[in-house]
Amino acid sequence: MIKPIRATGLERLELQRLRDRVGRLYAALQEATEAENPLASGTWAPPVDLCETEKMISIRVELPGVTAEQIKIGLCNTKLRISGEKKRRPNRRKILSYLCSERSFGKFERIVPLRWTFSIREASAELSNGVLHICLPKMEDRRGEEVLIAVKDTGHGDS
């Protein structure tokens, strides 16, 4: 019989980090698969431009015929989700059949992975002439930066 090996200390920490990395990789793979085949879920994906400047991330989404009330934007620190529904207008004339119909109608969704540190509170969105413009102001990334913590002397050194 083989004895199970128990991870201790640093080994346990490294295993936890590896598990977290594999989980993030799996989530990114699932997102990429959904983005490649958006019609499988019954939705269409609007085209997106993603640009970076020194101070912000700019996202432009083509949504002709969609009103601001039909758009839902969800934002977290790792992704931006744009969704909604573009409704087909009822025709005034009775159409016998469509000879060609290339415009997309129905539910839409687009997920944009985010790899920057930005201010969620200062994010803004504006719809103009069928183009949704989302601005995400970047924040200075403070990971890995050393922060000094002041030590108070309470004067109780007589133990």
N, CA, C and O atoms as a DFTB+ gen file, in Angstrom:
636 C
 N C O
     1  1       0.824      -1.183       0.000
     2  2       0.000       0.000       0.000
     3  2       0.871       1.250       0.000
     4  3       1.858       1.335       0.731
     5  1       0.491       2.218      -0.831
     6  2       1.269       3.453      -0.931
     7  2       0.687       4.489       0.032
     8  3      -0.520       4.724       0.081
     9  1       1.591       5.091       0.789
    10  2       1.169       6.116       1.727
    11  2       0.894       7.417       0.983
    12  3       1.700       7.821       0.145
    13  1      -0.214       8.078       1.264
    14  2      -0.450       9.379       0.633
    15  2       0.542      10.416       1.160
    16  3       0.844      10.461       2.353
    17  1       1.028      11.228       0.265
    18  2       1.984      12.275       0.652
    19  2       1.202      13.546       0.922
    20  3       0.398      13.974       0.095
    21  1       1.429      14.132       2.043
    22  2       0.733      15.360       2.398
    23  2       1.619      16.558       2.097
    24  3       2.795      16.586       2.461
    25  1       1.042      17.540       1.433
    26  2       1.777      18.767       1.140
    27  2       1.778      19.637       2.390
    28  3       0.760      19.764       3.070
    29  1       2.921      20.227       2.681
    30  2       3.020      21.100       3.848
    31  2       3.611      22.431       3.453
    32  3       4.375      22.523       2.493
    33  1       3.265      23.439       4.180
    34  2       3.869      24.753       4.033
    35  2       3.865      25.302       2.625
    36  3       2.812      25.544       2.034
    37  1       5.063      25.496       2.097
    38  2       5.225      26.083       0.769
    39  2       4.650      25.202      -0.329
    40  3       4.130      25.708      -1.323
    41  1       4.739      23.887      -0.157
    42  2       4.179      22.974      -1.165
    43  2       2.677      23.185      -1.298
    44  3       2.151      23.220      -2.411
    45  1       1.983      23.324      -0.173
    46  2       0.539      23.544      -0.184
    47  2       0.217      24.869      -0.875
    48  3      -0.730      24.950      -1.657
    49  1       1.001      25.898      -0.587
    50  2       0.799      27.208      -1.216
    51  2       1.006      27.126      -2.729
    52  3       0.226      27.692      -3.496
    53  1       2.048      26.428      -3.151
    54  2       2.303      26.267      -4.589
    55  2       1.199      25.475      -5.272
    56  3       0.815      25.800      -6.395
    57  1       0.676      24.430      -4.610
    58  2      -0.432      23.651      -5.173
    59  2      -1.683      24.520      -5.325
    60  3      -2.396      24.417      -6.324
    61  1      -1.945      25.368      -4.339
    62  2      -3.102      26.277      -4.409
    63  2      -2.937      27.253      -5.573
    64  3      -3.892      27.506      -6.309
    65  1      -1.740      27.800      -5.744
    66  2      -1.476      28.724      -6.860
    67  2      -1.652      28.019      -8.199
    68  3      -2.224      28.587      -9.128
    69  1      -1.163      26.786      -8.304
    70  2      -1.307      26.021      -9.533
    71  2      -2.779      25.758      -9.830
    72  3      -3.213      25.883     -10.975
    73  1      -3.551      25.394      -8.804
    74  2      -4.989      25.150      -8.971
    75  2      -5.686      26.428      -9.450
    76  3      -6.537      26.369     -10.338
    77  1      -5.335      27.576      -8.874
    78  2      -5.922      28.854      -9.297
    79  2      -5.574      29.169     -10.752
    80  3      -6.433      29.612     -11.514
    81  1      -4.314      28.941     -11.138
    82  2      -3.895      29.206     -12.521
    83  2      -4.641      28.321     -13.509
    84  3      -5.086      28.793     -14.555
    85  1      -4.780      27.033     -13.179
    86  2      -5.502      26.112     -14.053
    87  2      -6.962      26.537     -14.161
    88  3      -7.544      26.459     -15.243
    89  1      -7.558      26.983     -13.069
    90  2      -8.942      27.464     -13.087
    91  2      -9.108      28.673     -13.989
    92  3     -10.068      28.749     -14.755
    93  1      -8.168      29.632     -13.904
    94  2      -8.230      30.820     -14.769
    95  2      -8.019      30.441     -16.228
    96  3      -8.669      30.997     -17.113
    97  1      -7.116      29.501     -16.484
    98  2      -6.873      29.043     -17.848
    99  2      -8.120      28.375     -18.423
   100  3      -8.473      28.602     -19.580
   101  1      -8.781      27.555     -17.618
   102  2     -10.002      26.890     -18.060
   103  2     -11.092      27.920     -18.373
   104  3     -11.785      27.794     -19.383
   105  1     -11.250      28.940     -17.515
   106  2     -12.250      29.988     -17.748
   107  2     -11.941      30.757     -19.024
   108  3     -12.853      31.070     -19.790
   109  1     -10.660      31.071     -19.267
   110  2     -10.274      31.792     -20.488
   111  2     -10.533      30.940     -21.720
   112  3     -10.970      31.455     -22.749
   113  1     -10.267      29.644     -21.626
   114  2     -10.519      28.731     -22.746
   115  2     -12.011      28.647     -23.047
   116  3     -12.409      28.639     -24.211
   117  1     -12.826      28.586     -22.020
   118  2     -14.276      28.530     -22.200
   119  2     -14.791      29.821     -22.843
   120  3     -15.640      29.775     -23.733
   121  1     -14.276      30.983     -22.390
   122  2     -14.655      32.276     -22.981
   123  2     -14.271      32.339     -24.447
   124  3     -15.056      32.791     -25.280
   125  1     -13.061      31.884     -24.766
   126  2     -12.591      31.918     -26.149
   127  2     -13.437      31.022     -27.033
   128  3     -13.717      31.372     -28.180
   129  1     -13.847      29.875     -26.519
   130  2     -14.697      28.963     -27.280
   131  2     -16.056      29.592     -27.546
   132  3     -16.578      29.485     -28.656
   133  1     -16.637      30.247     -26.542
   134  2     -17.924      30.922     -26.716
   135  2     -17.796      32.073     -27.707
   136  3     -18.701      32.302     -28.508
   137  1     -16.675      32.802     -27.660
   138  2     -16.474      33.937     -28.560
   139  2     -16.318      33.478     -30.010
   140  3     -16.752      34.168     -30.933
   141  1     -15.688      32.293     -30.209
   142  2     -15.506      31.772     -31.569
   143  2     -16.809      31.327     -32.190
   144  3     -16.987      31.451     -33.402
   145  1     -17.721      30.814     -31.393
   146  2     -18.966      30.268     -31.916
   147  2     -20.166      30.890     -31.197
   148  3     -20.881      30.184     -30.486
   149  1     -20.405      32.205     -31.367
   150  2     -21.483      32.858     -30.637
   151  2     -22.865      32.375     -31.054
   152  3     -23.798      32.465     -30.256
   153  1     -23.035      31.864     -32.278
   154  2     -24.347      31.450     -32.745
   155  2     -24.815      30.160     -32.091
   156  3     -26.003      29.839     -32.127
   157  1     -23.878      29.410     -31.487
   158  2     -24.258      28.161     -30.833
   159  2     -25.202      28.425     -29.673
   160  3     -26.064      27.598     -29.375
   161  1     -25.051      29.568     -29.013
   162  2     -25.907      29.889     -27.879
   163  2     -27.153      30.662     -28.306
   164  3     -27.928      31.090     -27.450
   165  1     -27.364      30.851     -29.616
   166  2     -28.554      31.541     -30.099
   167  2     -28.435      33.047     -30.103
   168  3     -29.434      33.744     -30.284
   169  1     -27.237      33.565     -29.907
   170  2     -27.031      35.012     -29.899
   171  2     -26.078      35.399     -31.015
   172  3     -25.393      34.554     -31.591
   173  1     -26.047      36.687     -31.309
   174  2     -25.064      37.199     -32.263
   175  2     -24.108      38.105     -31.515
   176  3     -24.454      38.656     -30.470
   177  1     -22.907      38.260     -32.046
   178  2     -21.870      39.041     -31.381
   179  2     -21.555      40.283     -32.211
   180  3     -21.093      40.165     -33.346
   181  1     -21.799      41.478     -31.656
   182  2     -21.486      42.701     -32.390
   183  2     -19.976      42.896     -32.505
   184  3     -19.229      42.466     -31.626
   185  1     -19.511      43.553     -33.601
   186  2     -18.075      43.808     -33.746
   187  2     -17.574      44.825     -32.720
   188  3     -18.285      45.763     -32.356
   189  1     -16.334      44.620     -32.261
   190  2     -15.749      45.431     -31.192
   191  2     -14.369      45.925     -31.604
   192  3     -13.595      45.187     -32.213
   193  1     -14.064      47.177     -31.270
   194  2     -12.705      47.717     -31.349
   195  2     -12.240      47.952     -29.918
   196  3     -12.948      48.583     -29.133
   197  1     -11.058      47.451     -29.572
   198  2     -10.486      47.606     -28.238
   199  2      -9.164      48.342     -28.393
   200  3      -8.248      47.847     -29.050
   201  1      -9.063      49.524     -27.790
   202  2      -7.859      50.357     -27.931
   203  2      -7.337      50.743     -26.555
   204  3      -8.093      50.864     -25.591
   205  1      -6.019      50.932     -26.491
   206  2      -5.377      51.345     -25.247
   207  2      -4.618      52.634     -25.482
   208  3      -3.860      52.753     -26.445
   209  1      -4.825      53.596     -24.601
   210  2      -4.014      54.803     -24.590
   211  2      -3.212      54.776     -23.288
   212  3      -3.305      53.828     -22.509
   213  1      -2.439      55.809     -23.068
   214  2      -1.630      55.858     -21.855
   215  2      -2.504      55.902     -20.602
   216  3      -2.127      55.373     -19.556
   217  1      -3.697      56.549     -20.717
   218  2      -4.521      56.764     -19.536
   219  2      -5.809      55.956     -19.478
   220  3      -6.457      55.913     -18.432
   221  1      -6.203      55.301     -20.602
   222  2      -7.464      54.577     -20.549
   223  2      -7.559      53.459     -21.583
   224  3      -6.771      53.371     -22.525
   225  1      -8.566      52.608     -21.359
   226  2      -8.940      51.565     -22.306
   227  2     -10.224      52.051     -22.959
   228  3     -11.157      52.467     -22.272
   229  1     -10.271      51.998     -24.287
   230  2     -11.429      52.463     -25.034
   231  2     -12.014      51.292     -25.819
   232  3     -11.302      50.598     -26.544
   233  1     -13.315      51.085     -25.664
   234  2     -13.998      49.995     -26.353
   235  2     -15.136      50.594     -27.163
   236  3     -15.967      51.327     -26.627
   237  1     -15.175      50.283     -28.456
   238  2     -16.260      50.745     -29.330
   239  2     -16.959      49.507     -29.879
   240  3     -16.319      48.574     -30.363
   241  1     -18.292      49.523     -29.792
   242  2     -19.108      48.385     -30.199
   243  2     -20.151      48.879     -31.196
   244  3     -20.874      49.836     -30.923
   245  1     -20.224      48.219     -32.359
   246  2     -21.223      48.586     -33.362
   247  2     -22.561      47.965     -33.004
   248  3     -22.698      46.742     -32.970
   249  1     -23.560      48.823     -32.734
   250  2     -24.901      48.367     -32.387
   251  2     -25.954      49.207     -33.106
   252  3     -26.752      49.872     -32.446
   253  1     -25.977      49.196     -34.439
   254  2     -26.962      50.003     -35.147
   255  2     -28.382      49.519     -34.875
   256  3     -28.645      48.317     -34.837
   257  1     -29.299      50.479     -34.687
   258  2     -30.695      50.125     -34.447
   259  2     -31.005      49.721     -33.021
   260  3     -32.126      49.303     -32.732
   261  1     -30.029      49.835     -32.111
   262  2     -30.228      49.461     -30.716
   263  2     -30.272      50.740     -29.884
   264  3     -29.466      51.647     -30.095
   265  1     -31.212      50.815     -28.938
   266  2     -31.299      51.978     -28.052
   267  2     -30.529      51.699     -26.765
   268  3     -30.224      50.549     -26.451
   269  1     -30.223      52.751     -26.033
   270  2     -29.481      52.613     -24.777
   271  2     -30.237      51.729     -23.782
   272  3     -29.617      51.013     -22.996
   273  1     -31.585      51.777     -23.814
   274  2     -32.387      50.966     -22.892
   275  2     -32.278      49.473     -23.198
   276  3     -32.564      48.648     -22.330
   277  1     -31.875      49.115     -24.403
   278  2     -31.772      47.708     -24.797
   279  2     -30.402      47.113     -24.490
   280  3     -30.179      45.927     -24.731
   281  1     -29.485      47.914     -23.964
   282  2     -28.106      47.470     -23.717
   283  2     -27.872      47.285     -22.227
   284  3     -28.269      48.118     -21.412
   285  1     -27.219      46.174     -21.885
   286  2     -26.814      45.913     -20.507
   287  2     -25.298      45.711     -20.511
   288  3     -24.772      44.919     -21.292
   289  1     -24.604      46.434     -19.633
   290  2     -23.143      46.325     -19.536
   291  2     -22.793      45.847     -18.135
   292  3     -23.175      46.470     -17.145
   293  1     -22.065      44.740     -18.057
   294  2     -21.570      44.215     -16.789
   295  2     -20.055      44.294     -16.786
   296  3     -19.407      43.927     -17.766
   297  1     -19.493      44.769     -15.694
   298  2     -18.050      44.998     -15.632
   299  2     -17.496      44.454     -14.325
   300  3     -18.014      44.742     -13.246
   301  1     -16.432      43.660     -14.440
   302  2     -15.677      43.251     -13.258
   303  2     -14.202      43.450     -13.601
   304  3     -13.888      43.946     -14.683
   305  1     -13.302      43.076     -12.711
   306  2     -11.893      43.379     -12.962
   307  2     -11.250      42.491     -14.028
   308  3     -10.114      42.754     -14.424
   309  1     -11.937      41.447     -14.504
   310  2     -11.330      40.577     -15.510
   311  2     -12.058      40.563     -16.845
   312  3     -11.495      40.124     -17.848
   313  1     -13.320      41.045     -16.877
   314  2     -14.044      41.021     -18.151
   315  2     -15.154      42.056     -18.200
   316  3     -15.647      42.538     -17.180
   317  1     -15.525      42.375     -19.437
   318  2     -16.620      43.290     -19.728
   319  2     -17.641      42.501     -20.537
   320  3     -17.296      41.894     -21.551
   321  1     -18.896      42.505     -20.096
   322  2     -19.956      41.781     -20.798
   323  2     -20.976      42.793     -21.311
   324  3     -21.561      43.554     -20.540
   325  1     -21.175      42.784     -22.622
   326  2     -22.145      43.668     -23.266
   327  2     -23.241      42.766     -23.824
   328  3     -22.957      41.861     -24.609
   329  1     -24.486      43.003     -23.426
   330  2     -25.571      42.149     -23.895
   331  2     -26.837      42.968     -24.071
   332  3     -26.919      44.121     -23.648
   333  1     -27.819      42.348     -24.703
   334  2     -29.099      43.004     -24.914
   335  2     -29.882      42.300     -25.997
   336  3     -29.631      41.137     -26.312
   337  1     -30.841      43.026     -26.566
   338  2     -31.656      42.451     -27.631
   339  2     -32.025      43.533     -28.633
   340  3     -32.511      44.604     -28.270
   341  1     -31.783      43.227     -29.905
   342  2     -32.161      44.122     -30.994
   343  2     -33.447      43.573     -31.593
   344  3     -33.467      42.482     -32.163
   345  1     -34.523      44.348     -31.453
   346  2     -35.823      43.869     -31.924
   347  2     -36.065      44.291     -33.364
   348  3     -35.680      45.382     -33.786
   349  1     -36.704      43.415     -34.097
   350  2     -37.074      43.689     -35.480
   351  2     -38.339      44.531     -35.470
   352  3     -39.305      44.209     -34.778
   353  1     -38.329      45.607     -36.239
   354  2     -39.514      46.461     -36.337
   355  2     -40.567      45.780     -37.193
   356  3     -40.242      45.145     -38.196
   357  1     -41.824      45.907     -36.802
   358  2     -42.867      45.347     -37.667
   359  2     -42.948      46.163     -38.962
   360  3     -42.901      47.392     -38.933
   361  1     -43.070      45.474     -40.086
   362  2     -43.122      46.150     -41.382
   363  2     -44.497      46.755     -41.624
   364  3     -45.525      46.170     -41.284
   365  1     -44.488      47.942     -42.221
   366  2     -45.750      48.603     -42.545
   367  2     -46.409      47.956     -43.762
   368  3     -47.634      47.878     -43.865
   369  1     -45.566      47.501     -44.671
   370  2     -46.087      46.816     -45.860
   371  2     -45.976      45.320     -45.663
   372  3     -45.063      44.842     -44.990
   373  1     -46.874      44.603     -46.229
   374  2     -46.820      43.142     -46.093
   375  2     -45.781      42.593     -47.068
   376  3     -45.937      42.686     -48.286
   377  1     -44.713      42.017     -46.502
   378  2     -43.644      41.453     -47.314
   379  2     -43.954      39.980     -47.555
   380  3     -44.272      39.237     -46.627
   381  1     -43.854      39.571     -48.827
   382  2     -44.108      38.172     -49.159
   383  2     -42.957      37.286     -48.715
   384  3     -43.175      36.236     -48.112
   385  1     -41.726      37.707     -49.012
   386  2     -40.547      36.961     -48.577
   387  2     -39.322      37.863     -48.669
   388  3     -39.311      38.839     -49.420
   389  1     -38.297      37.528     -47.904
   390  2     -37.035      38.265     -47.960
   391  2     -36.170      37.663     -49.056
   392  3     -35.989      36.446     -49.109
   393  1     -35.639      38.506     -49.927
   394  2     -34.712      38.041     -50.950
   395  2     -33.297      37.977     -50.380
   396  3     -32.472      37.162     -50.793
   397  1     -33.046      38.862     -49.421
   398  2     -31.743      38.895     -48.760
   399  2     -31.937      39.579     -47.412
   400  3     -32.553      40.643     -47.348
   401  1     -31.432      38.998     -46.353
   402  2     -31.511      39.609     -45.027
   403  2     -30.208      39.317     -44.307
   404  3     -29.993      38.201     -43.836
   405  1     -29.334      40.319     -44.219
   406  2     -28.014      40.133     -43.611
   407  2     -27.889      40.799     -42.249
   408  3     -26.892      40.595     -41.557
   409  1     -28.873      41.587     -41.854
   410  2     -28.804      42.261     -40.565
   411  2     -29.138      41.284     -39.448
   412  3     -29.946      40.372     -39.623
   413  1     -28.511      41.487     -38.309
   414  2     -28.725      40.606     -37.162
   415  2     -29.793      41.174     -36.246
   416  3     -29.805      42.370     -35.955
   417  1     -30.690      40.308     -35.796
   418  2     -31.722      40.670     -34.835
   419  2     -31.733      39.627     -33.733
   420  3     -31.167      38.544     -33.876
   421  1     -32.380      39.969     -32.640
   422  2     -32.469      39.042     -31.517
   423  2     -31.475      39.397     -30.436
   424  3     -30.956      40.512     -30.393
   425  1     -31.213      38.445     -29.566
   426  2     -30.303      38.673     -28.438
   427  2     -28.859      38.742     -28.924
   428  3     -28.453      38.023     -29.837
   429  1     -28.096      39.631     -28.288
   430  2     -26.666      39.716     -28.593
   431  2     -25.882      39.705     -27.293
   432  3     -26.390      40.058     -26.229
   433  1     -24.615      39.283     -27.413
   434  2     -23.723      39.277     -26.260
   435  2     -22.288      39.297     -26.745
   436  3     -21.938      38.650     -27.732
   437  1     -21.472      40.045     -26.041
   438  2     -20.047      40.091     -26.349
   439  2     -19.301      40.178     -25.038
   440  3     -19.614      41.018     -24.194
   441  1     -18.312      39.314     -24.861
   442  2     -17.470      39.332     -23.666
   443  2     -16.075      39.756     -24.090
   444  3     -15.476      39.164     -24.987
   445  1     -15.568      40.790     -23.430
   446  2     -14.232      41.297     -23.726
   447  2     -13.358      41.043     -22.500
   448  3     -13.588      41.640     -21.448
   449  1     -12.340      40.150     -22.621
   450  2     -11.437      39.932     -21.487
   451  2     -10.599      41.183     -21.229
   452  3     -10.143      41.829     -22.173
   453  1     -10.397      41.523     -19.968
   454  2      -9.629      42.717     -19.598
   455  2      -8.391      42.302     -18.828
   456  3      -8.465      41.486     -17.909
   457  1      -7.251      42.865     -19.204
   458  2      -5.977      42.502     -18.579
   459  2      -5.295      43.714     -17.946
   460  3      -4.094      43.680     -17.680
   461  1      -6.045      44.768     -17.707
   462  2      -5.483      45.994     -17.175
   463  2      -6.109      46.293     -15.822
   464  3      -7.187      45.794     -15.496
   465  1      -5.416      47.116     -15.038
   466  2      -5.979      47.599     -13.790
   467  2      -6.650      48.926     -14.102
   468  3      -5.992      49.860     -14.560
   469  1      -7.953      49.020     -13.858
   470  2      -8.693      50.234     -14.198
   471  2      -9.688      50.548     -13.095
   472  3      -9.970      49.715     -12.233
   473  1     -10.214      51.767     -13.138
   474  2     -11.159      52.236     -12.135
   475  2     -12.583      51.892     -12.569
   476  3     -13.108      52.485     -13.511
   477  1     -13.201      50.940     -11.885
   478  2     -14.580      50.559     -12.204
   479  2     -15.528      51.718     -11.911
   480  3     -16.472      51.946     -12.668
   481  1     -15.292      52.457     -10.821
   482  2     -16.170      53.561     -10.434
   483  2     -16.176      54.699     -11.455
   484  3     -17.181      55.395     -11.594
   485  1     -15.077      54.894     -12.163
   486  2     -14.981      55.999     -13.132
   487  2     -15.285      55.555     -14.563
   488  3     -15.134      56.344     -15.496
   489  1     -15.705      54.319     -14.747
   490  2     -16.035      53.824     -16.087
   491  2     -17.273      54.557     -16.607
   492  3     -18.168      54.916     -15.842
   493  1     -17.302      54.772     -17.933
   494  2     -18.463      55.441     -18.530
   495  2     -18.804      54.793     -19.863
   496  3     -17.957      54.166     -20.500
   497  1     -20.076      54.955     -20.281
   498  2     -20.540      54.410     -21.553
   499  2     -21.480      55.406     -22.204
   500  3     -22.282      56.058     -21.536
   501  1     -21.366      55.514     -23.531
   502  2     -22.196      56.458     -24.283
   503  2     -22.552      55.834     -25.626
   504  3     -21.690      55.259     -26.291
   505  1     -23.814      55.943     -26.028
   506  2     -24.284      55.431     -27.307
   507  2     -24.551      56.611     -28.223
   508  3     -25.328      57.503     -27.884
   509  1     -23.904      56.619     -29.391
   510  2     -24.083      57.707     -30.344
   511  2     -24.011      57.164     -31.764
   512  3     -23.030      56.519     -32.135
   513  1     -25.044      57.420     -32.560
   514  2     -25.097      56.996     -33.964
   515  2     -24.835      55.495     -34.142
   516  3     -24.146      55.095     -35.080
   517  1     -25.375      54.676     -33.256
   518  2     -25.243      53.232     -33.385
   519  2     -23.923      52.665     -32.920
   520  3     -23.655      51.482     -33.127
   521  1     -23.073      53.495     -32.284
   522  2     -21.787      53.022     -31.763
   523  2     -21.748      53.265     -30.259
   524  3     -21.892      54.396     -29.794
   525  1     -21.552      52.180     -29.505
   526  2     -21.417      52.262     -28.055
   527  2     -19.940      52.480     -27.739
   528  3     -19.088      51.705     -28.173
   529  1     -19.641      53.532     -26.984
   530  2     -18.254      53.839     -26.618
   531  2     -18.132      53.710     -25.102
   532  3     -18.803      54.417     -24.351
   533  1     -17.262      52.793     -24.664
   534  2     -17.028      52.552     -23.242
   535  2     -15.612      52.991     -22.916
   536  3     -14.662      52.592     -23.589
   537  1     -15.470      53.821     -21.874
   538  2     -14.152      54.304     -21.430
   539  2     -13.847      53.739     -20.049
   540  3     -14.653      53.861     -19.126
   541  1     -12.680      53.122     -19.918
   542  2     -12.225      52.574     -18.649
   543  2     -10.911      53.246     -18.279
   544  3      -9.869      52.874     -18.820
   545  1     -10.921      54.233     -17.366
   546  2      -9.680      54.902     -16.963
   547  2      -8.734      53.930     -16.265
   548  3      -9.126      53.230     -15.332
   549  1      -7.489      53.895     -16.725
   550  2      -6.495      52.986     -16.141
   551  2      -6.006      53.522     -14.805
   552  3      -5.945      54.729     -14.573
   553  1      -5.658      52.573     -13.930
   554  2      -5.064      52.909     -12.644
   555  2      -3.642      52.377     -12.645
   556  3      -3.317      51.423     -13.351
   557  1      -2.812      53.006     -11.850
   558  2      -1.441      52.515     -11.724
   559  2      -1.483      51.179     -10.995
   560  3      -2.093      51.060      -9.932
   561  1      -0.836      50.186     -11.568
   562  2      -0.811      48.854     -10.972
   563  2       0.145      48.874      -9.785
   564  3       1.324      49.195      -9.931
   565  1      -0.379      48.524      -8.602
   566  2       0.429      48.593      -7.384
   567  2       0.894      47.223      -6.908
   568  3       1.469      47.113      -5.826
   569  1       0.656      46.181      -7.695
   570  2       1.105      44.850      -7.271
   571  2       2.626      44.805      -7.273
   572  3       3.268      45.314      -8.191
   573  1       3.185      44.207      -6.265
   574  2       4.632      44.048      -6.189
   575  2       5.343      45.273      -5.632
   576  3       6.557      45.249      -5.431
   577  1       4.595      46.341      -5.383
   578  2       5.191      47.565      -4.852
   579  2       5.294      47.442      -3.333
   580  3       4.348      47.015      -2.672
   581  1       6.430      47.811      -2.797
   582  2       6.624      47.725      -1.358
   583  2       5.963      48.915      -0.678
   584  3       6.142      50.061      -1.091
   585  1       5.201      48.630       0.365
   586  2       4.530      49.664       1.131
   587  2       5.097      49.623       2.542
   588  3       5.167      48.560       3.159
   589  1       5.502      50.783       3.051
   590  2       6.052      50.850       4.401
   591  2       4.918      51.025       5.402
   592  3       4.012      51.831       5.190
   593  1       4.973      50.274       6.482
   594  2       3.962      50.357       7.547
   595  2       4.636      50.886       8.799
   596  3       5.635      50.340       9.268
   597  1       4.072      51.962       9.331
   598  2       4.629      52.573      10.531
   599  2       4.395      51.676      11.739
   600  3       3.345      51.046      11.861
   601  1       5.382      51.622      12.631
   602  2       5.284      50.823      13.848
   603  2       5.142      51.786      15.023
   604  3       5.961      52.689      15.197
   605  1       4.092      51.587      15.832
   606  2       3.861      52.430      16.991
   607  2       4.490      51.796      18.207
   608  3       4.407      50.583      18.404
   609  1       5.110      52.606      19.010
   610  2       5.656      52.136      20.279
   611  2       4.669      52.508      21.354
   612  3       4.426      53.689      21.600
   613  1       4.098      51.510      21.999
   614  2       3.095      51.786      23.030
   615  2       3.723      51.974      24.399
   616  3       3.025      52.333      25.348
   617  1       5.014      51.743      24.526
   618  2       5.713      51.977      25.788
   619  2       5.499      50.913      26.840
   620  3       5.799      51.149      28.010
   621  1       4.985      49.735      26.463
   622  2       4.749      48.649      27.421
   623  2       5.847      47.598      27.276
   624  3       5.533      46.421      27.101
   625  1       7.081      47.967      27.341
   626  2       8.182      47.028      27.167
   627  2       8.590      46.338      28.457
   628  3       9.521      45.533      28.421
   629  1       7.950      46.600      29.606
   630  2       8.324      46.010      30.898
   631  2       7.528      44.748      31.171
   632  3       6.627      44.768      32.010
   633  1       7.824      43.673      30.505
   634  2       7.077      42.441      30.740
   635  2       7.806      41.528      31.653
   636  3       7.316      40.441      31.958
